[in-house]
Amino acid sequence: MRFLVFQHIACEHPGILRDFLARDGIAWDAVELDEGDAIPALDRYDALWVMGGPMDVWEEDRHPWLIAEKQAIREAVLERRLPYLGLCLGHQLLASALGGAVGKMAAPEVGILDVDLNAAGSADPLFAGLPQRLAALQWHGAEVQRLPDNARALAHSPLCPIQAMRVGRHAYGLQYHIELLDRTVSDWSRVPAYARALDEALGAGSMQRLEHQALQLMPDFNRTARRLYDNFMQVAFERAVVPA
């Protein structure tokens, strides 16, 4: 089994999810789109994961590779029915590629904030064994504002009505991050766009406070990541019943 991973900046990789792939003996190939990597033929892969990044889905003039990436997402999800997991930008790209709408938020979400499952999310096998409310790391100023066809919202927060969604049976997007490692906050705070968003949302000098809070919660974050990964694998390879 082999997974394909789209990355948009080197520091936003699958994080702790890499450990779970290694545990299961699953090989994976990373395509660093922002560095000019070409997208390989999708028929070699069993799933597609799309990570976060500092760009926005509509910035095709600045990042023309977004056009090819959206085409590949459409092919993967609609034509090949590949299991899909998108995080943050990857969540937004799923919506944009399939005809939904993504736009700027009224106020950005940055920090460790609560995400609540709705009734559909509570019944979805992706969230089996997880509480209705989760603390999650958020770091975004754009959001999915209209679902694509055949999609269902699964979670929300006070500032973002579509924190998670499922498209069809096997494609999921999460606006928040589950892939966290001990160094994630410090690594991301070195990205100028992320540092500006952090200071604007939480005040100058907030990185150390956010990093401390994230480290305190890291065991919970990692347990949640493990559960979501295991649940995704159950859904992806049709070992779980997905609601219609």
C-alpha positions in Angstrom: 0.0 0.0 0.0 1.3 3.5 -0.8 -0.1 7.0 0.0 0.5 10.2 -1.8 1.0 13.4 0.2 0.7 17.0 -1.2 2.8 19.5 0.8 2.9 23.3 0.4 5.7 24.2 2.7 8.4 22.0 4.1 7.4 22.4 7.8 3.8 21.3 7.2 4.3 17.6 6.7 2.2 14.7 8.1 3.9 15.1 11.5 3.0 12.3 13.9 0.9 10.6 11.3 4.1 9.4 9.8 4.6 7.2 12.8 1.2 5.6 12.3 2.0 5.0 8.6 5.3 3.4 9.6 3.6 1.2 12.2 1.2 -0.1 9.5 4.0 -0.6 6.9 2.5 1.9 4.5 4.9 3.7 2.2 4.2 7.3 1.2 5.6 9.8 -1.3 5.6 13.6 -0.6 5.2 16.0 -3.4 6.4 19.5 -2.4 4.3 21.5 -4.8 5.7 24.9 -3.7 9.1 23.7 -4.7 8.0 22.7 -8.2 7.6 19.0 -7.7 5.5 17.3 -10.4 2.3 15.5 -9.5 2.8 11.8 -10.3 0.2 9.5 -11.8 -2.5 8.8 -9.3 -2.9 5.1 -10.3 0.1 4.2 -8.2 -1.6 5.3 -5.0 -4.2 4.0 -2.5 -5.0 7.4 -0.8 -4.3 11.1 -1.1 -3.5 13.3 1.9 -3.2 17.1 1.5 -1.5 19.2 4.1 -1.6 22.8 5.1 0.3 25.8 3.8 0.5 29.7 4.0 -1.1 30.3 0.6 -4.8 30.7 -0.1 -6.8 28.5 -2.5 -7.6 31.4 -4.8 -4.0 32.6 -5.3 -3.5 30.8 -8.6 -1.8 33.8 -10.1 0.9 33.7 -7.4 1.0 29.9 -7.2 0.0 28.5 -10.6 0.6 24.9 -9.4 -2.7 25.3 -7.4 -4.5 24.7 -10.8 -2.9 21.3 -11.3 -3.3 20.4 -7.7 -7.1 21.0 -7.8 -7.3 19.0 -11.0 -5.5 16.1 -9.2 -7.8 16.4 -6.2 -10.9 16.2 -8.5 -9.4 13.1 -10.3 -8.5 11.4 -7.0 -11.9 12.0 -5.3 -14.4 12.0 -8.1 -12.9 9.7 -10.7 -10.7 7.3 -8.8 -12.6 7.4 -5.5 -9.4 7.5 -3.6 -9.6 8.0 0.2 -8.7 11.6 0.9 -7.7 13.5 4.1 -7.1 17.2 3.9 -5.9 19.3 6.8 -6.3 23.1 7.0 -5.4 24.2 3.4 -6.0 20.6 2.3 -9.6 20.9 3.7 -10.1 24.1 1.8 -8.7 22.7 -1.4 -11.1 19.8 -1.2 -14.0 22.2 -1.2 -12.6 24.5 -3.8 -11.6 21.7 -6.2 -15.1 20.2 -6.0 -17.1 23.3 -6.6 -17.5 24.7 -3.0 -16.5 28.1 -1.9 -13.6 29.3 0.2 -13.1 32.9 1.4 -11.6 35.1 4.1 -13.0 34.8 7.6 -14.4 37.8 9.5 -11.7 37.1 12.1 -8.9 34.5 11.9 -8.8 31.5 14.2 -5.3 31.1 15.7 -4.6 29.2 18.9 -6.0 26.2 20.8 -9.7 26.4 20.5 -12.7 24.1 20.8 -14.3 22.3 17.9 -17.7 20.7 18.3 -19.1 17.8 16.4 -22.6 18.2 15.0 -25.1 15.4 14.9 -23.7 14.1 11.5 -20.2 14.3 12.9 -21.1 12.4 16.1 -22.6 9.6 13.8 -19.7 9.5 11.4 -17.2 6.7 11.8 -14.2 9.1 11.4 -15.0 10.4 14.9 -15.9 7.1 16.6 -14.6 7.0 20.1 -14.0 10.7 20.3 -15.8 13.3 22.5 -18.3 15.7 21.0 -16.0 18.6 21.9 -12.3 18.6 21.1 -9.5 21.1 21.8 -7.6 21.7 18.6 -4.8 23.8 17.2 -6.1 26.4 14.7 -4.0 28.6 12.5 -6.1 30.0 9.6 -7.7 33.1 8.2 -9.7 31.5 5.4 -12.6 29.0 5.7 -14.9 26.8 3.6 -18.0 29.0 3.2 -20.1 26.7 0.9 -19.9 23.0 0.8 -19.3 21.2 -2.5 -21.9 18.8 -3.9 -22.4 15.6 -2.0 -20.8 17.0 1.1 -21.9 17.1 4.7 -20.6 19.3 7.5 -19.4 17.4 10.5 -18.1 19.9 13.0 -18.1 23.7 13.8 -16.6 26.3 16.0 -17.9 29.7 17.0 -15.9 31.4 14.3 -16.0 28.7 11.6 -19.2 26.9 10.7 -17.5 24.1 8.7 -14.6 22.8 10.8 -14.9 19.3 9.2 -16.7 17.8 6.3 -17.1 14.5 4.4 -17.5 14.4 0.6 -19.1 11.2 -0.6 -17.9 8.1 1.3 -14.1 8.4 1.5 -13.1 12.1 1.4 -12.6 14.1 4.6 -11.4 17.6 5.3 -10.5 19.0 8.7 -9.9 22.7 9.1 -7.9 22.1 12.3 -4.6 20.4 12.8 -4.2 16.8 14.2 -0.6 16.1 13.0 1.1 17.9 15.8 4.6 17.3 17.2 6.4 18.9 20.2 8.1 21.3 17.8 5.2 22.2 15.5 4.3 25.6 17.0 7.9 26.8 17.1 8.5 25.5 13.5 5.4 27.2 12.2 6.0 30.5 14.0 9.2 30.9 11.8 7.0 31.2 8.7 6.4 35.0 8.3 2.7 34.7 7.3 2.0 32.4 10.3 4.0 34.7 12.7 2.0 37.7 11.6 -1.3 35.9 12.0 -0.2 34.7 15.5 0.7 38.2 16.6 -2.4 39.7 15.2 -4.7 37.2 16.8 -3.0 36.6 20.2 -0.7 39.6 20.6 3.1 40.1 20.2 5.2 37.5 22.0 2.4 35.0 22.1 4.4 32.2 20.5 5.9 31.0 23.8 2.5 30.9 25.5 0.9 29.0 22.6 3.9 26.6 22.5 3.6 26.0 26.3 -0.1 25.3 26.0 0.4 23.0 23.1 3.1 21.0 24.9 0.8 20.6 27.9 -1.9 19.2 25.7 0.3 17.2 23.3 -0.5 13.7 24.8 -4.2 14.4 24.2 -3.5 15.8 20.7 -1.5 12.7 19.8 -4.2 10.3 21.2 -6.8 12.1 19.1 -4.6 11.9 16.0 -4.1 8.2 16.6 -7.8 7.6 16.9 -8.6 9.7 13.8 -6.0 7.9 11.8 -7.3 4.5 12.8 -10.8 5.6 12.1 -9.8 7.0 8.7 -8.2 3.7 7.8 -11.4 1.9 8.7 -13.4 4.1 6.5 -10.9 4.4 3.7 -10.8 0.6 3.2 -14.4 0.0 3.8 -14.1 -1.7 7.2 -16.6 0.8 8.7 -20.2 1.7 7.8 -20.4 5.3 6.5 -23.8 7.0 6.9 -25.6 7.8 3.6 
